[in-house]
Every structure is written in C-alpha cells, then in structure tokens.
Amino acid sequence: MAQLPPTIFSPIRRRAARRRAQSLQQRPGAARFLLDDMIEDVLERLAFLRHEARRALVVGERTGALAEALAARGADVVRADPAPAADEVPLDEEAPWPFGGFDLVASCALLDTVNDLPGALIHMRRALAPGGLAVASFMGAGSLPVLRQVMLAADGERPAARLHPMVDVRAGAQLLQRAGFADPVADSRGLSVAYRSLGRLVEDLRAQAAGGLLASPAPPLGKAGLARAQAAFGQPADSEGRVVEHFEIVTLSGRAPPERPR
C-alpha cells in the first residue's frame, strides 16, 4: 500500500489565501513582483528554446498577463487555478488532471505549497503532449531570511513554525527526474526588495498569496510578540531606514518524453 505524503499545507487555507490575493490585486499599487518575474522568465525561456506552443495551460498566474502573451503568439490557452476566477478552470494539482495534450504547461507560484510535490509534477507531465514543455516557478529555499529572523525574535524562547519549509534547487532537480521528465533543468534566481516596515512586507506577501499556509498554524503573536517583531525588523536598516528582504525563485522545467515508434 502506497504511503500518503505528510500533510504540511492546508488546502482550505491555500484556496482562501488565493481568493484574498485576487481581491487585494484590485487595489492600486498591489504587489505582484513575484508573478511579474515568473512571467518574464517563462517568456524568455520559450524564446531561447524556440518553443512554439499551439495549446498551452497556464496554472496559478492570476494576472492573465502570461495567457495574453501566449495567445498573442497564436496559442490556444486554458487557464486553471485551485481557487479559480470566473475565466479559470478548477484544478487540484495533486489529483489527476482532467485534460491533456498541451504543448506547454506553465505553473506560477503554486508548487511550493502542495503536500505531494512529486505527484503534482507527474500530473503535470501527463498533461503534456509528447515533447511538450513544462515550466514551474515558485518561491524556494533561501527566501525571506529577514522575516524568519524576525519571527524567531518575536517568539523568544519558544519559537513556533510560522514559515513553511521550501524546496531547493538540488531537490527540485531530483524531483524532475523522479517524475519522469526528459531534459530536466532546475535553477534559481534572487529578487531583493527594500521595505520600510514589517507591515508592508506582510502586506506584499498577502497580496501575492505567499503567506503562511501550514496545516497546523502557529498561535497568534499577540501584542508583545508583535512589538518584538517590529523592533527586530529594523535591525539593521540602511541609511534610509529600509530593510532588504530576499526572495529566491526556483524554476523547474522539463519535457514529456517523445512517443516511441511502434
């Protein structure tokens, strides 16, 4: 009997966070730098590989910018999400996908919060036509070092799990091979963003559905813990009172194996 993966993330909290982010994105100036970077990277990879997608599936990219860019190149695009908007198809990445035959599957800001990442990658590969390309980008290991230290300072002598574990590049490469992808590639790149307050950092994370989604969330900080967190956030700051936070984006890509001649 196959062993079930551990339940690290709450699917209910995940869907709620994505719906909240969809609402927050309607506000002027809402942060979307993670998705913007991922969209730009997908398009650059397609240009470099000269991969022309006739039929594409875009998963998790809530702005619609990637779907529009692919459609402008002549692709028939399907959009999907675990918490779908009106023009999206519902999709559970950890269950068999209800469609297939895509030349391209692009997943943005999603696979870092599934409980069964190997299974999700297998479902992604099976949704591809032979030789089709999959690209998955998400926030990976090395992200949010400032926030992690701030949370440790806030909790004092009794630290709680407030930020979820993240996938690194080496593990990502192994998972691609395990999922049966041909030409697997795993790489990462960093983004640095300056903040003047802890509240703005948290606001940006919520606007991008990048907050805590653990199945067993830590208890609230309380007033004293929040005060410790805010004090720790400003140490050290630059000459303009800003603190630089780091985001590491991991990208996994691979192809569905070509059909074998009969």
C-alpha angles and dihedrals in degrees: 000000000000115000114240117235117253116267104243100148131048112232089201093054089043094056091044091051091051092049090049091049090051089056094044091052088068090068120094112261095013111166117254102150094123094057092040090056093046093049092050091048094050092051092047091051092050090051093048093048092041088228111166111195117206093180121025137181117206115194125191099355099128099180095067091224095118093047090050092050092050092046089052087058091055101264124143100230130203118191122206138174140170087241100033126204121217094279096043135086118235112248134180105199092201094058129064109284116245094225140038147166096093123156088206135024115186119185119188129193095341117090095069090072104047120106094217106043095164090052092047091053091050091052089049092052092048090053089062127091113236107290092013120145128238123196121183123181127183143148108282145186114314094041124130100010091160094052091048092054091045092053091049090052091047094053094046114188094355106057117191132202102261102147120051125237115265137213120249128209096258093053090045092056091051091049092053091054091045090052091056101250121158118224093014117195128181123183141150141209134190135237123195121200126184120223134187095198142026089232092061091051091052090046091054092049092051092047088057097041088245099128129110115305102169117151088226104040122199119251117268116278096236125210096295093048092047091051090052090048093051092048092049093048094066094053106121111009128169125250090278094051095256129137118209116222123194129222120191115201117202118200124195121191137172145140134251108250113259119254114272116236113251 
